[in-house]
């Protein structure tokens, strides 16, 4: 009896069953232009474009949902087969997630109104400038709280921070260089009205998978991202959304590990 073909069929059926039994991935993101936002009722943005390509390459069943950051963060901390993007990878968060990335690289920078005539070069200067409003869910809030910044004031959303800055209730603005333009536009402002001060820290944005998600699944996503680096796909997406990206920063992001 020739067992070759029954064995092949059995292996194919097992492979198909494993694929079908894989749970649907629920991928959470927030309204955070230009990384992610709704356009015509569908998720769009730089990070969304990267994630959609990774879904295609891994052949995973997945759904992207725009939700408030705190909800997405909670879900991914407690449920398997979930991920949150774009999430800045920090020492404080390291053990809470499995990480795929980075998918973007920027800097968290302090700004003032251009006509304020201020020079801010250190956190000691920041301490002297009154209330510093920062969204509580941001990693930079965690970092500054650890620095015992007594004038740090946690606000619910980035929009609250921008509104306070626009109205002059706070003198400093803290923002990611990659998302600054979108945040300002929501308040009818533009970057020409600001004066750059100093960088708090560089930041790398990742896709943060829950600890309960299968490690092999997460590894497939990281491998697929590496392939996007090699074949130029990640660079094309990045340059589409950030045409003025710093060459050195982009080179670091695209380096294949």
C-alpha positions as CSV (number, residue, x, y, z in Angstrom):
1,X,0.0,0.0,0.0
2,X,1.4,3.4,-0.9
3,X,1.1,5.6,2.1
4,X,2.7,8.7,0.5
5,X,-0.4,10.5,-0.6
6,X,-2.6,9.8,2.5
7,X,0.3,11.2,4.7
8,X,0.6,14.3,2.5
9,X,-3.2,14.9,2.7
10,X,-3.1,14.4,6.5
11,X,-0.3,17.0,6.9
12,X,-2.2,19.5,4.7
13,X,-5.3,19.0,6.7
14,X,-3.4,19.5,10.0
15,X,-1.8,22.6,8.6
16,X,-5.2,24.0,7.5
17,X,-6.8,23.1,10.9
18,X,-4.0,24.9,12.7
19,X,-4.5,28.0,10.5
20,X,-8.3,28.0,11.0
21,X,-8.0,27.5,14.7
22,X,-5.7,30.5,15.2
23,X,-7.7,33.1,17.0
24,X,-8.5,36.4,15.3
25,X,-6.1,39.2,16.3
26,X,-7.7,42.3,17.7
27,X,-5.4,45.2,17.0
28,X,-6.1,48.4,18.9
29,X,-5.0,51.9,18.1
30,X,-6.1,55.4,18.9
31,X,-6.8,58.6,17.0
32,X,-3.2,59.8,16.8
33,X,-2.4,61.5,13.5
34,X,-0.6,60.7,11.3
35,X,-0.1,57.3,12.8
36,X,-3.7,56.3,13.0
37,X,-7.1,57.9,12.5
38,X,-10.4,57.3,10.8
39,X,-10.9,58.3,7.2
40,X,-14.3,57.6,5.5
41,X,-15.0,55.3,8.4
42,X,-11.9,53.2,8.0
43,X,-8.6,53.1,9.8
44,X,-5.9,55.0,8.0
45,X,-2.4,56.4,8.8
46,X,1.2,55.5,8.6
47,X,1.1,52.9,11.4
48,X,-2.1,51.5,10.0
49,X,-0.5,51.1,6.6
50,X,2.4,49.1,8.2
51,X,0.1,46.9,10.2
52,X,-2.1,46.2,7.3
53,X,0.9,45.1,5.3
54,X,2.0,42.9,8.1
55,X,-1.4,41.3,8.3
56,X,-1.2,40.5,4.6
57,X,2.3,39.0,4.9
58,X,1.6,36.9,7.9
59,X,-1.8,35.8,6.5
60,X,-3.3,36.4,10.0
61,X,-7.0,37.0,10.6
62,X,-7.0,40.4,12.2
63,X,-9.2,43.4,12.9
64,X,-8.0,47.0,13.5
65,X,-10.1,49.1,15.9
66,X,-9.7,52.7,16.9
67,X,-10.4,53.0,20.6
68,X,-9.5,55.3,23.5
69,X,-5.9,54.6,24.5
70,X,-6.7,53.6,28.0
71,X,-9.2,51.0,26.8
72,X,-6.8,49.5,24.3
73,X,-4.0,49.4,26.9
74,X,-6.2,47.6,29.3
75,X,-7.4,45.0,26.8
76,X,-3.8,44.2,25.7
77,X,-2.6,43.9,29.3
78,X,-5.3,41.2,30.0
79,X,-6.3,39.4,26.8
80,X,-4.5,37.0,24.5
81,X,-4.3,37.6,20.7
82,X,-4.4,41.4,21.1
83,X,-2.0,44.2,20.3
84,X,-1.7,47.9,20.7
85,X,0.0,50.3,18.3
86,X,1.7,52.7,18.0
87,X,3.2,52.1,21.5
88,X,6.5,53.7,22.6
89,X,8.8,51.1,24.1
90,X,10.1,52.1,27.5
91,X,11.8,50.4,30.4
92,X,8.7,50.9,32.5
93,X,6.6,49.0,29.9
94,X,9.1,46.4,28.8
95,X,7.9,43.4,30.8
96,X,4.2,44.1,30.1
97,X,4.2,43.3,26.4
98,X,5.8,41.4,23.6
99,X,7.3,43.9,21.1
100,X,7.3,44.0,17.3
101,X,9.2,46.9,15.8
102,X,10.3,49.6,15.7
103,X,7.9,50.9,13.0
104,X,8.7,54.6,13.6
105,X,11.4,56.7,15.2
106,X,11.0,60.3,16.4
107,X,11.9,62.5,19.4
108,X,9.9,63.9,22.3
109,X,10.7,67.6,22.3
110,X,9.8,70.6,24.3
111,X,8.3,73.7,22.5
112,X,7.3,77.2,23.5
113,X,5.4,79.9,21.7
114,X,7.8,81.6,19.3
115,X,7.0,85.1,20.7
116,X,7.5,84.0,24.3
117,X,11.2,84.7,24.2
118,X,12.0,81.7,26.4
119,X,15.2,79.6,26.4
120,X,14.7,76.1,27.8
121,X,17.7,73.8,27.9
122,X,17.0,71.3,30.8
123,X,14.5,69.9,33.2
124,X,15.7,72.4,35.8
125,X,14.5,75.1,33.4
126,X,11.2,73.3,33.0
127,X,10.7,73.2,36.8
128,X,10.8,77.0,36.8
129,X,8.1,77.6,34.2
130,X,4.9,76.7,36.0
131,X,2.5,73.9,35.3
132,X,3.5,71.4,32.7
133,X,0.5,69.6,31.2
134,X,1.1,66.1,29.8
135,X,-1.5,63.4,29.0
136,X,-1.5,60.8,31.8
137,X,-1.4,57.9,29.3
138,X,1.8,59.1,27.6
139,X,5.1,57.4,28.3
140,X,6.7,60.8,28.8
141,X,4.3,61.4,31.7
142,X,5.7,58.2,33.3
143,X,9.3,59.4,32.6
144,X,8.7,62.9,34.1
145,X,6.9,61.6,37.1
146,X,10.0,59.5,37.9
147,X,12.1,62.7,37.7
148,X,9.9,64.0,40.6
149,X,8.8,67.0,38.5
150,X,6.6,68.8,41.0
151,X,4.9,71.0,38.4
152,X,3.8,68.0,36.3
153,X,0.1,68.0,35.7
154,X,-1.7,65.0,34.2
155,X,-4.5,65.7,31.7
156,X,-6.8,63.2,30.1
157,X,-6.0,63.7,26.4
158,X,-3.5,65.4,24.1
159,X,-6.2,67.7,23.0
160,X,-6.5,69.0,26.6
161,X,-2.8,69.7,26.6
162,X,-2.9,71.5,23.3
163,X,-5.9,73.6,24.3
164,X,-4.1,74.7,27.5
165,X,-1.0,75.6,25.6
166,X,-3.0,77.5,22.9
167,X,-4.8,79.5,25.6
168,X,-1.6,80.4,27.4
169,X,-2.5,78.4,30.5
170,X,0.8,76.5,30.2
171,X,4.0,77.9,28.7
172,X,5.5,74.6,27.5
173,X,4.3,72.0,25.0
174,X,5.7,68.4,24.9
175,X,5.2,66.5,21.7
176,X,6.5,63.8,19.4
177,X,8.2,65.4,16.4
178,X,6.3,63.0,14.1
179,X,2.8,63.9,15.3
180,X,3.3,67.6,16.1
181,X,1.8,68.9,12.9
182,X,-1.4,66.9,13.2
183,X,-1.9,67.8,16.9
184,X,-1.4,71.5,16.1
185,X,-3.8,71.4,13.2
186,X,-6.6,70.3,15.5
187,X,-6.2,73.5,17.4
188,X,-5.9,75.7,14.3
189,X,-2.1,76.1,14.9
190,X,1.0,75.3,12.9
191,X,4.7,74.6,13.6
192,X,5.8,78.1,12.5
193,X,4.2,79.5,15.7
194,X,6.5,77.4,17.9
195,X,10.1,77.6,19.1
196,X,11.9,74.3,19.4
197,X,13.6,73.9,22.8
198,X,15.3,70.6,23.8
199,X,14.7,66.9,23.3
200,X,13.5,65.0,26.4
201,X,14.4,61.7,24.7
202,X,14.3,59.7,21.5
203,X,11.3,57.4,21.1
204,X,10.7,54.2,19.1
205,X,7.1,53.2,18.3
206,X,6.2,49.5,18.3
207,X,3.3,47.1,18.0
208,X,2.8,45.9,21.6
209,X,1.4,42.3,21.8
210,X,-0.1,40.9,24.9
211,X,2.0,38.6,27.0
212,X,-0.7,35.9,26.5
213,X,-0.3,35.9,22.7
214,X,1.6,32.9,21.2
215,X,5.3,33.8,21.0
216,X,5.5,32.1,17.6
217,X,2.8,34.4,16.3
218,X,4.7,37.4,17.5
219,X,7.9,36.1,16.0
220,X,6.2,35.8,12.6
221,X,5.2,39.4,12.8
222,X,8.8,40.5,13.6
223,X,10.1,38.4,10.8
224,X,7.6,40.0,8.4
225,X,8.7,43.4,9.5
226,X,12.3,42.5,8.9
227,X,11.3,41.5,5.3
228,X,9.7,44.9,4.9
229,X,12.9,46.5,5.8
230,X,14.9,44.4,3.3
231,X,12.6,44.9,0.3
232,X,12.0,48.6,0.9
233,X,8.3,48.4,1.8
234,X,8.8,50.0,5.2
235,X,10.8,52.9,3.7
236,X,8.2,53.6,1.0
237,X,5.4,53.8,3.6
238,X,7.5,55.9,5.9
239,X,8.6,58.4,3.2
240,X,5.0,58.7,2.0
241,X,3.8,59.9,5.4
242,X,7.1,61.6,6.5
243,X,8.7,63.0,3.3
244,X,11.0,65.2,5.3
245,X,12.3,62.5,7.6
246,X,15.8,62.9,8.9
247,X,18.1,60.7,6.9
248,X,20.1,59.4,9.8
249,X,17.0,58.6,11.8
250,X,15.5,56.8,8.9
251,X,18.7,54.8,8.3
252,X,18.6,53.6,11.9
253,X,15.0,52.6,11.6
254,X,15.6,50.6,8.5
255,X,18.7,48.8,9.6
256,X,18.1,45.0,9.5
257,X,18.9,43.4,12.8
